[in-house]
């Protein structure tokens, strides 16, 4: 939707009226936005390819029959007139169903258009784009340049080839059929803003003109084209210096060349001629006047016909159009002419006319011949298609003849009859999905445009209900100045009244929209003196306006939806008796107390003007009743309520107003401005201090421990959000009114609610974070005031809630340790008196639920920002105790089990070294031994061999390298003990006894066939290697040969298995698998090398002995000496990583 300045333009505020300023078939619609202005830039208009292809797919020679069909109208009309009005209407519609356009245009970039290489006699070559200096010399002063064809030369031989090709394409679109037109250059025209231009006229023997605007910069100079009811304004000025533009039009079309406002327009004018051997090769644009007359006569007969047939006419238009932002202005060719005449006739003869776009989606399944298949599906190879009804969908988009969207109900677009075919008669857009080798799914999309036409006065057994959007209907009715409703205005009224419950909402913006709908109905009821509309509007209002039912209050109406002005206008228009019950109900139940009072005052004035004493008396009574029977008050009513202290005295405010407000248990958001404004009033001195204190107490008592307000989340969905500012405002109110004891009550209730965890929609820490910031900014610095310590309990609760790893409430998650939140935590600790109140004994429980990374972030922040006085040893000890406790907790929750789920061992090792670095970084050296114990202990469910082989062995290498950066080695305590544990565990659990010569060379040789073929050699090489599996692409014959070898008794005894993986392209793959017993020798050798590398990490032999102690020789034998075991079969093999072998370090 376009905007002008800051004013939002609604679709219905734009003039879309006929004559249809249609988009020509050769022009394309600009993006997705429909052009709404009458002057449409050719450069900005693009047509969707899908619609263009569909329109071009149905080429025929139907235009040749148009003249004859119009002449034969009288016969057709007489034949169908009396017995068959639908038949006469159908015949008349078909007379206006032709192909072709009255004007067509195209634009070409410089890469798509040929350069003619112009040469003019007496001037010489003319370069393109035409420059202003050369153009000025050619035109002269105030006279356009018009050069006869005889003086023009084209030096580019490719110009004629390009011209013939493009002339054929443009004229084919113009004629609606494939044509090969003849053409003749008439002249060259060059014009400027000072030119006295005489527009070119087509030659007498030409059937049309074609103008080529070659590149030359200009502005203005739009072309106005018109023929009958069709008109078109075309602007070639945008990018005219780099575009070649072509315009083709029939001779009967009036083309007005408007002068250019700047620059120079350069054009070549051609005549379009018929072939002398076939004078009918290019059909002339039909004369539709007789057809339009026939259409009007048929519709008049239908209007006068007493039968119910036809109830509705549904008629498909010729062309396809883009669905998005569709309006009647999109129509082209005969569609535009037909709808222009239909619109005029429908308005005269009281018919309802609407345009509808249908999008039918259906899926079909069938067989597909895949032979020679490429990436592109060949539709000719599809057979046996059947519709899957469950995957059929129909989208309906309807607009009126002004382009305003409507909803139509009562017409079955799937099942009802159409006058000229079915939805799927057109060429669909197809997408294909080959989901099995020979099965295919075809997704079809049909895009059809039709009109619906029915008699407004007809009695339909199946009425078509037309509904406009509530927003448009209210806008149009508010703009109405008529004294009686038109048929369209009646539909607008019904649209608003169609579904009042649909608009009932608590959303403010939608409630304001509902107010506009109701007020539009009331305005029109008074304007048309139609009491029925008003009464139905009040019914709608009564249903939709009950927006405030709560546990404490009954249902209240909202008089604001109708407006006091409309209430008074209704009284003036319809009197009192018919509306008495409404006024009494509104005065009693309206949600706004000031509006109740205003209604009584305004009605009193109107009654006095009318001399209605009864209404004057009723209004006077209501003015006295309203302040004594208050409905639930709201913040905007504060000033109105306090005004009674001035008009009725302070005692009236205290004794009459306040008791009602107290009974309503209003939110603190009401009492805060009430007390503030009360203190400003001159009569406040007449009230006792206890009155103000009572109002403050109301604010405190009605304040929830953790108040919320209704906001929206990231997705725009309603979501409760914390309202700590409200708590702060109440605290300030208590402080300003010397009720500091009430602050303690508020904070104590927060503490109790956080501990109970009852009815918490939001975690308490969100409130404590924000309140800590607000209070710290509000109260004096530490040591400057005794009042500061009144809030120390609050800040202690804030610290505990921010640190806690467990959060209560429906949104249960702990406070994230962001830099901003941690800075607030330090502030709360300072205000709470330091770390002394955090007892070491409960820190572990307090931090339960926090992950290791969060705790590391917390400690780093404390180390960087918590400064200890040099002479405060107690503070230092508290700091160290806190640091050690949190580091110990971060070690305890460090997750080593997840390392076994990671693909990369490096990531696991890096995390372990990172944790070690952290301990050194924060000075927690005494926690390193606890960390190493956490590392070497296998997680639950993980065997010792798995943990040692996958995690600890690589970690030992990284540990040695990191310690070297700190001038340490693996002999340093406590790393020596950790290193010894890892190496011993590797030797004892990973280095297992393995068989030697599980399979002999003689047995392997038996696998090779007698011919020693190449395929068998591949398999034999795999058997002797340590690989566990292999996948070989093989043709069927070779695959069967290998399978036969593997199925022999010896490979079976070894435990070899195999399978075939099928592929869609290429040969299938033979997959062969070996059991563990056939690879254990290689695995032992590999592990032996790893064990030797671990020993090397410890240092030389002396260092190894110092670290391993008395176990050195045993470990050396386990790692370096291969132990022989008797030959085992596959079913006797034991998994070296089995959890059953898990042992303790």
BELSUL-V105692 format. One line per field, one symbol per residue. ss: DSSP state (H for helix, E for strand, L for the rest). phi: phi as a letter, one per 40 degrees, with the letter a starting at -180 (. if undefined). A space follows every 50 residues. Layout:
ss: ???
phi: ???
This chain:
ss: LLEELLEELLHHHLLLLLLEELLLLLLELLLLLLLLLLLEEHHHLELLHH HHHHHHLLLLLHHHHHHHHHHLHHHHHHHHLLLLHHHHHHHHHHHLLLLL LLEEEEEEELLLLLLLLEEELLLEEELLLELHHHHHHHHLLLLLEEEEHH HEEELLLHHHHHHHHHHHHHHHHHHLLLLLLEEEEEEEEEEELLLLLLLL LLLLLLLEEEEEEELELEEELLEEEEELLEEEEEELLLLLLLEEEEEEEE LLLEEEELLEEEEEEEEEEEEEELELLELLLLLLLLLLHHHHHHHHHHHH HHHHLLLLLLLLEEEELLLLLLLLLLLHHHLLHHHHHHHHHHHHHHHHHL EEEEEEEEEEEEEEEEEELLLLLLLLLLHHHEEEEEEEEEEEEEEEEEEL LLLLEEEEELLLLLLLLLLLLLHHHLLLEEEEEEEELLEEEEEEEEEEEE EEEEELLLLLLLLLEEEELHHHHHHHHHHLLLLLLLHHHHHHHHHHHLLH HHHLLLLHHHHHHHHHHHHHHHHHHHHHLLHHHHHHHHHHHHHHLLLLLL LLLLLLELHHHLLHHHHHHHHHHHLLHHHHHHHHHHHHHELLHHHHHHHH HHHHHHHHHHLLHHHHHHHHHHHHHHLLLLLLLLHHHHHHHHHHHHHLLH HHHHHHHHHHHHHHLLLHHHHHHHHHHHHHLHHHHHLLHHHHHHHHHHHH HLLLLLLEEEEELLLLLEEEEELHHHHHHHHHHHHHLLLHHHHHHHHHHH HHHHHHLLLLLLLHHHHHHHHHHHHHHHLLLLLLLHHHHHHHHHHHHHHH HHHLLLLLLLLLLLLLLLHHHHHHHHHHHHHHLLLLLLLHHHHHHHHLLL LHHHHHHHHHHHHHHLLLLLLLHHHHHHHHHHHHHHHHHHHHLLLLHHHH HLLLHHHHHHHHHHHHHHHHHLLLHHHHHHHHHHHHLLLLLLLHHHHHHH HHHHHHHHHHHHHHHLLLLLLLLLHHHHHHHHHHHHHHHHLLLEELLLLL HHHHHLLLLLLLLHHHHHHHHHHHLLLLEEEEELLHHHHHHHHHHHLLHH HHHHLLEEEEELLLLLLLEEEEELLHHHLHHHHHHHHHHHHHHHHHHHLL HHHHHHHHHHHHHHHHHHHHLLLEELLLLHHHLLLLLLHHHLLLL
phi: .cbbgbccccdccbcbccccccccccbbccfbcccbcccbccccbbbccc cccccccbcabcccccccccccddcccccbcccadcccccccccccbbbh bcaaaabbccccbcccfcabdgbhcbcbcccccccccccgcgbccbbcdc bbbbcccccccccccccccccccccgacbbccaaccabbbbbcccccbcc bccccccabbbbccdacabggcbbbaagccaabbbccdfccbbbbbbbac ccccbbcccccagbbbabbbccbccccacbcbcccccccccccccccccc ccccccccbccbbbbcccbbbcccfcadcccbfccccdccccccccccbg bcbabbbbbcbabbbacbcccgcbccccdcccagcbccccbcabbbbbbc ccgccbbbbhbcccbccbcbhbcccccccbbbacbbdbbbbbcbbbbbba bbbacccccccbcccbbccdccdcccccccbccbccccccccccccccac ccccacccccccccdcccccccccdcccfbcccccccccdccccccbbcb ccbccbcbccccgcdccccccccbgbccbdccccccccbccbcccdccdc ccccccccccgccccccccccccccdccbccdcbdccdcccccccccbgc cccccbccdcccccfccddccccccdccccccccccccdccccccccccc ccccdbcbbcbbcccgcdacbcbcccccccccccccbfbccccccccccc ccccccgcfccbdddcccdcccccccccccccgcaccdccbcdccccccc cccdcbbbhcccacccccdcccccccdccccchhcccccdcbcccccdhc cccccccccdccccbccbdcbbcccccccccccccccccccccccccccc bccbccccccccccccddccccgbccccccccccccccccgbccdccccc bccccccccdcccccbgbacccccccccccccccccccbccccbcbfdbc cccccccccccfcccccdccccccccccaabbcacdccccccccccccdc dcccgcbaabbcbcbgccbcbbbbccccbccccccccccccccccccchc ccccccccgccdcccccccbccccbccbcccccbccbcccccbcc
